[in-house]
Amino acid sequence: MSDTAGNAATEVIRTVTVADTTAPVITLLGGGTQEVEPQKSLP
């Protein structure tokens, strides 16, 4: 690869790692605690 003046470009390979360090925020809407027994329908 070269520019318009014919100068050759030096090939460079870079690896970028993005680390998500922000914990998710979970907001419950409605009433407080709900308990659901196994094999039962949700209210």
The first five atom37 places (N, CA, C, CB, O) and aatype in JSON, in Angstrom:
{
  "aatype": [12, 15, 3, 16, 0, 7, 2, 0, 0, 16, 6, 19, 9, 1, 16, 19, 16, 19, 0, 3, 16, 16, 0, 14, 19, 9, 16, 10, 10, 7, 7, 7, 16, 5, 6, 19, 6, 14, 5, 11, 15, 10, 14],
  "atom_mask": [
    [1, 1, 1, 1, 1],
    [1, 1, 1, 1, 1],
    [1, 1, 1, 1, 1],
    [1, 1, 1, 1, 1],
    [1, 1, 1, 1, 1],
    [1, 1, 1, 0, 1],
    [1, 1, 1, 1, 1],
    [1, 1, 1, 1, 1],
    [1, 1, 1, 1, 1],
    [1, 1, 1, 1, 1],
    [1, 1, 1, 1, 1],
    [1, 1, 1, 1, 1],
    [1, 1, 1, 1, 1],
    [1, 1, 1, 1, 1],
    [1, 1, 1, 1, 1],
    [1, 1, 1, 1, 1],
    [1, 1, 1, 1, 1],
    [1, 1, 1, 1, 1],
    [1, 1, 1, 1, 1],
    [1, 1, 1, 1, 1],
    [1, 1, 1, 1, 1],
    [1, 1, 1, 1, 1],
    [1, 1, 1, 1, 1],
    [1, 1, 1, 1, 1],
    [1, 1, 1, 1, 1],
    [1, 1, 1, 1, 1],
    [1, 1, 1, 1, 1],
    [1, 1, 1, 1, 1],
    [1, 1, 1, 1, 1],
    [1, 1, 1, 0, 1],
    [1, 1, 1, 0, 1],
    [1, 1, 1, 0, 1],
    [1, 1, 1, 1, 1],
    [1, 1, 1, 1, 1],
    [1, 1, 1, 1, 1],
    [1, 1, 1, 1, 1],
    [1, 1, 1, 1, 1],
    [1, 1, 1, 1, 1],
    [1, 1, 1, 1, 1],
    [1, 1, 1, 1, 1],
    [1, 1, 1, 1, 1],
    [1, 1, 1, 1, 1],
    [1, 1, 1, 1, 1]
  ],
  "atom_positions": [
    [[0.85, -1.16, 0.0], [0.0, 0.0, 0.0], [0.9, 1.22, 0.0], [-0.97, -0.01, 1.21], [1.96, 1.23, 0.62]],
    [[0.46, 2.27, -0.7], [1.25, 3.5, -0.74], [0.33, 4.7, -0.82], [2.22, 3.48, -1.93], [-0.86, 4.59, -1.12]],
    [[0.92, 5.88, -0.55], [0.13, 7.1, -0.64], [0.21, 7.67, -2.05], [0.61, 8.15, 0.39], [0.79, 7.04, -2.94]],
    [[-0.37, 8.85, -2.27], [-0.4, 9.42, -3.62], [0.97, 9.83, -4.13], [-1.32, 10.62, -3.64], [1.16, 10.0, -5.33]],
    [[1.96, 9.99, -3.22], [3.32, 10.33, -3.62], [4.16, 9.09, -3.89], [3.99, 11.18, -2.56], [5.33, 9.2, -4.25]],
    [[3.57, 7.89, -3.72], [4.3, 6.65, -3.96], [5.07, 6.14, -2.76], [0.0, 0.0, 0.0], [5.82, 5.17, -2.89]],
    [[4.92, 6.76, -1.61], [5.61, 6.31, -0.4], [4.93, 5.04, 0.12], [5.61, 7.42, 0.69], [3.72, 5.01, 0.33]],
    [[5.74, 4.01, 0.34], [5.2, 2.74, 0.82], [4.83, 2.86, 2.3], [6.22, 1.6, 0.61], [5.5, 3.54, 3.08]],
    [[3.77, 2.17, 2.66], [3.33, 2.16, 4.05], [3.9, 0.93, 4.74], [1.78, 2.18, 4.15], [4.03, -0.13, 4.14]],
    [[4.23, 1.09, 6.01], [4.69, -0.03, 6.82], [3.47, -0.71, 7.42], [5.68, 0.44, 7.93], [2.63, -0.07, 8.05]],
    [[3.37, -2.04, 7.23], [2.22, -2.77, 7.76], [2.34, -2.88, 9.27], [2.12, -4.18, 7.14], [3.39, -3.23, 9.81]],
    [[1.25, -2.58, 9.95], [1.19, -2.66, 11.41], [-0.08, -3.41, 11.77], [1.21, -1.24, 12.06], [-1.15, -3.13, 11.24]],
    [[0.05, -4.36, 12.68], [-1.11, -5.11, 13.18], [-1.24, -4.81, 14.66], [-0.96, -6.66, 12.93], [-0.29, -4.94, 15.43]],
    [[-2.43, -4.39, 15.05], [-2.68, -4.08, 16.46], [-3.88, -4.88, 16.93], [-2.91, -2.56, 16.67], [-4.84, -5.07, 16.19]],
    [[-3.82, -5.33, 18.17], [-4.95, -6.02, 18.79], [-5.49, -5.12, 19.9], [-4.52, -7.42, 19.36], [-4.75, -4.67, 20.77]],
    [[-6.79, -4.87, 19.85], [-7.44, -4.03, 20.86], [-8.4, -4.9, 21.65], [-8.19, -2.82, 20.2], [-9.28, -5.54, 21.08]],
    [[-8.23, -4.92, 22.96], [-9.11, -5.68, 23.84], [-9.94, -4.69, 24.66], [-8.3, -6.65, 24.76], [-9.39, -3.84, 25.36]],
    [[-11.26, -4.82, 24.57], [-12.15, -3.94, 25.33], [-12.67, -4.73, 26.52], [-13.33, -3.41, 24.44], [-13.3, -5.78, 26.35]],
    [[-12.41, -4.24, 27.72], [-12.86, -4.92, 28.94], [-13.97, -4.09, 29.58], [-11.68, -5.12, 29.94], [-13.77, -2.93, 29.94]],
    [[-15.14, -4.69, 29.71], [-16.27, -4.02, 30.35], [-16.14, -4.23, 31.86], [-17.65, -4.57, 29.82], [-16.28, -5.34, 32.36]],
    [[-15.86, -3.15, 32.57], [-15.66, -3.25, 34.02], [-16.82, -2.66, 34.81], [-14.36, -2.56, 34.41], [-16.77, -2.6, 36.03]],
    [[-17.87, -2.23, 34.11], [-19.03, -1.64, 34.77], [-20.08, -2.72, 35.01], [-19.61, -0.48, 33.94], [-20.57, -3.33, 34.06]],
    [[-20.42, -2.94, 36.26], [-21.44, -3.95, 36.58], [-22.81, -3.46, 36.14], [-21.44, -4.26, 38.1], [-23.08, -2.26, 36.16]],
    [[-23.69, -4.38, 35.73], [-25.04, -3.96, 35.33], [-25.85, -3.52, 36.55], [-25.75, -5.1, 34.6], [-25.6, -3.95, 37.67]],
    [[-26.83, -2.66, 36.3], [-27.74, -2.21, 37.34], [-29.1, -2.83, 37.05], [-27.83, -0.64, 37.4], [-29.66, -2.62, 35.98]],
    [[-29.62, -3.59, 38.01], [-30.92, -4.25, 37.85], [-31.91, -3.53, 38.75], [-30.83, -5.77, 38.2], [-31.7, -3.41, 39.96]],
    [[-33.0, -3.05, 38.15], [-34.03, -2.33, 38.89], [-35.32, -3.13, 38.83], [-34.24, -0.91, 38.32], [-35.81, -3.45, 37.74]],
    [[-35.87, -3.46, 39.99], [-37.13, -4.19, 40.05], [-38.28, -3.19, 40.14], [-37.16, -5.17, 41.24], [-38.25, -2.28, 40.98]],
    [[-39.27, -3.36, 39.29], [-40.45, -2.5, 39.31], [-41.58, -3.26, 39.98], [-40.84, -2.05, 37.88], [-41.68, -4.48, 39.85]],
    [[-42.44, -2.56, 40.68], [-43.58, -3.21, 41.31], [-43.3, -3.5, 42.76], [0.0, 0.0, 0.0], [-42.51, -2.83, 43.42]],
    [[-43.99, -4.55, 43.26], [-43.88, -4.92, 44.67], [-42.51, -5.44, 45.02], [0.0, 0.0, 0.0], [-41.61, -5.54, 44.18]],
    [[-42.37, -5.77, 46.29], [-41.09, -6.26, 46.79], [-40.79, -7.67, 46.32], [0.0, 0.0, 0.0], [-40.63, -7.91, 45.12]],
    [[-40.72, -8.6, 47.26], [-40.33, -9.97, 46.97], [-41.52, -10.8, 46.51], [-39.7, -10.6, 48.19], [-42.62, -10.67, 47.04]],
    [[-41.28, -11.65, 45.51], [-42.29, -12.61, 45.08], [-41.65, -13.99, 45.14], [-42.81, -12.29, 43.63], [-40.52, -14.17, 44.69]],
    [[-42.37, -14.94, 45.69], [-41.88, -16.31, 45.74], [-42.7, -17.16, 44.8], [-41.93, -16.87, 47.19], [-43.93, -17.09, 44.8]],
    [[-42.03, -17.97, 44.0], [-42.7, -18.86, 43.05], [-42.21, -20.27, 43.33], [-42.43, -18.44, 41.56], [-41.01, -20.53, 43.31]],
    [[-43.14, -21.17, 43.57], [-42.78, -22.56, 43.83], [-42.46, -23.26, 42.51], [-43.92, -23.3, 44.57], [-42.99, -22.89, 41.47]],
    [[-41.58, -24.26, 42.55], [-41.26, -25.01, 41.33], [-42.52, -25.61, 40.72], [-40.24, -26.12, 41.64], [-43.43, -26.05, 41.43]],
    [[-42.58, -25.61, 39.4], [-43.68, -26.18, 38.62], [-44.98, -25.39, 38.75], [-43.92, -27.6, 39.03], [-46.04, -25.9, 38.38]],
    [[-44.93, -24.17, 39.26], [-46.13, -23.33, 39.4], [-46.05, -22.19, 38.39], [-46.26, -22.77, 40.86], [-44.96, -21.83, 37.94]],
    [[-47.2, -21.63, 38.03], [-47.25, -20.5, 37.11], [-46.85, -19.21, 37.82], [-48.66, -20.36, 36.5], [-47.03, -19.07, 39.03]],
    [[-46.31, -18.29, 37.05], [-45.99, -16.98, 37.61], [-47.27, -16.19, 37.82], [-45.01, -16.21, 36.69], [-48.23, -16.35, 37.06]],
    [[-47.3, -15.32, 38.83], [-48.51, -14.51, 39.08], [-48.72, -13.48, 37.98], [-48.42, -13.79, 40.45], [-49.69, -12.72, 38.02]]
  ]
}
